[in-house]
């Protein structure tokens, strides 16, 4: 049974190795003449590892005709074969698996290219499998319309058979009931009209599941007469869809001379079920360990919580809901019901519950195209991770849930509340910053999503997600998002323009400014889109409209990004931009002054564009020098941490000895971030070969004394950090 602590532990070495093998299968294998893959001749896998290898391939969706061929021959020795939802052909199945000594086969929901008659025929082609296959799961597998009677009778060793949601008829049941070792049978949601054939195996059948047996033509008394004869039954499941209002369970509970050895009874979805009737039935059978009561009117009595050893799947308490989610993970009708009950129970959740979140994830994974399940699950995921609860969740579990939320966003683009639930969950900083998932794909999706939705609340959520994801994309990934970047920048600027016109300095404006700032960070393409979409005019309007430092710092941060792009920096020399930026140099807010100084430093570092405005440049440099000199010599505690992906934009400033003013700003900035996060930025300085530039400043005769002092402070104060990444000497 799964335990949430597994998600909190490191990946096992076996799983890491198998993941690597699967990811590199094409490189490691040779190719046969028919295009299929072949393992290296000297490779051999123990049976347990081979079974696990196949299971992981199946789970990852990597099992195809081409890859399944590695299981031909004797290099792999399989016993427990899992090919759930695999898209493989009959020929590939027979060649890859039917020569092994299989004891279990899970072919749940395999593609129609591998129908049930072909599976049975392939298995029966091996006499050892005929006699020794113990478990066969064929849930939701297909049967061609022109198929005749299914030939299960040759699988004489079969003990467990499941044909849930299969075109399985009463004649097939008669064939199966004659299997000499059959102990467990699931005929749920099949076309069986009469279960009388079960009397053939009444002395050996221990488990019978016939949930939602909608085609039965027998009367209740006839059905109960058959069940009464099944005296060996330990488990009986006659649960049903609530909307069908089946009362079979109601009549079953009235019987005293039935199911004497039963330990598990599932009557979820049954009509007219009462606590009294269920309690009396269980008291008459004290060995009972489980009862399913979800979507009934029962489960409220104290009896169900006080009876030792009794597990209840229901909707009354958290323990009942957890049991229901675990039991009904493959039944969408009950999964939806249990998730709804979970939602109401967790609406004000204040305790981290990883086990519950895992059950929600399983439901989402098993029913990806079921809107009611995905909708309710997304709401539950939000409840279980909001307001700091995500901090206590294992990263691997959050990673799985995040991927499932993005799948739901893509699968149901028109369900606004589901989209809102998913985006709200994704705005969680713990998820966006710490959890591994495909950030490139996520950013691409959310950027495109933004321009299609005008709901203000949903816009705010999307913008907040973009603002964080943008910083986590590599420059290469950002380059690949040219079209999405153009769309996002244009849409974000439209939001800024609207908010400024309405004089609304709300959270949406702040998120939007932050998103634009982050999107343009080390992205010349995004900076160009910003300029081309009248971004400068819009941002000047923002500075003229709002005086809040939080807004000013974000505007200036973006202008810093544009100023770093030499081909675009001249665009910033418009009188309006320079005037507003220079006026903010003397801001009492350190962040505002810092970013204003950064813009000035980048603009004035190159004298070429200022040929006709030399006096203005000189004045700006003087103001810049005076501003930086007034900053504290040590890093400022009042200033929030500024983050950089690279120091490369600083290097031209460091080498500009003719303008010590710009050197001072760059050195102070580098000292500040190294002080706040030395492990990140000291490593960056070493890897980008910036230490030599600092040494040059420190050793250069005639260099500005204050610049030399700050360069020396960086080299000396963080010396031990630098030595972690390179051997001495530093200079």
Number of C-alpha atoms within 10 A of each C-alpha: 3 10 10 17 11 13 18 14 11 9 11 10 9 12 14 11 12 19 16 11 16 19 14 11 17 15 9 13 17 16 12 11 7 7 12 17 22 21 21 12 9 6 8 14 14 11 15 13 17 21 18 18 23 24 18 19 22 20 15 13 14 18 22 18 21 18 22 24 21 22 23 21 15 12 18 24 22 26 18 22 21 22 26 22 19 25 18 20 17 19 13 20 22 18 18 19 23 20 21 23 18 22 20 20 21 18 23 21 21 22 18 17 14 22 20 26 19 18 18 18 17 19 24 21 14 15 13 17 24 22 15 17 23 21 20 21 21 24 24 21 23 20 18 11 7 6 10 10 13 19 15 21 19 19 24 20 20 26 20 19 20 21 21 24 21 20 19 19 17 17 15 19 22 19 17 25 25 17 20 16 17 22 22 20 23 22 25 25 22 23 18 21 16 20 20 17 18 21 18 17 20 19 14 20 24 20 20 23 21 21 24 22 22 17 13 16 13 13 11 14 12 14 17 18 13 16 21 18 15 26 18 18 24 20 22 23 21 22 26 28 18 17 10 12 12 19 16 20 24 17 14 21 18 13 12 12 7 17 21 17 17 22 19 21 24 23 29 27 30 27 21 16 22 17 18 12 16 22 17 13 17 20 11 11 16 14 16 20 18 19 24 27 27 30 27 19 18 23 27 14 14 9 14 19 16 9 13 9 12 18 19 26 28 30 28 21 17 16 15 24 25 21 21 26 28 21 14 18 22 16 14 18 18 25 29 23 22 30 29 20 22 27 21 13 17 18 14 11 16 14 12 17 17 23 17 20 23 22 22 28 25 19 24 27 20 15 17 15 14 16 18 18 24 29 23 25 31 31 24 26 27 24 24 28 27 20 12 15 19 23 17 13 23 17 19 18 19 26 18 17 25 24 17 20 26 20 17 25 24 13 15 17 11 10 13 15 14 23 20 19 22 26 24 23 25 23 20 20 16 18 21 20 12 12 18 15 18 12 17 17 13 16 25 21 16 21 25 16 18 21 15 10 13 11 10 11 13 20 23 24 22 26 28 25 24 29 22 20 21 22 21 19 17 15 15 9 15 25 15 13 20 15 12 20 26 19 17 26 25 20 19 24 20 16 21 25 19 14 16 20 13 10 12 14 17 10 11 22 21 18 25 26 28 24 27 27 25 24 29 26 25 22 20 21 18 28 27 18 19 24 17 12 16 12 22 19 13 19 22 16 16 21 19 11 15 15 10 12 17 16 20 23 23 23 25 26 27 24 27 25 25 30 25 23 18 14 11 16 20 15 14 20 17 10 8 13 17 17 12 15 25 19 12 21 25 19 15 10 17 19 23 26 25 26 26 28 30 26 25 27 28 24 27 24 19 16 12 10 14 16 9 9 10 13 11 13 20 13 12 21 22 12 19 26 20 14 18 19 15 9 14 10 15 12 17 15 11 9 13 11 14 14 11 16 14 13 16 16 17 21 17 16 23 23 16 15 17 11 20 22 28 30 29 25 27 24 24 24 19 21 24 21 19 22 19 17 13 16 15 14 23 28 18 21 21 18 12 13 14 17 19 13 17 26 17 16 25 22 14 13 10 9 17 18 14 16 24 22 15 21 26 16 18 21 20 13 13 16 14 11 19 23 15 13 15 12 8 10 6 15 12
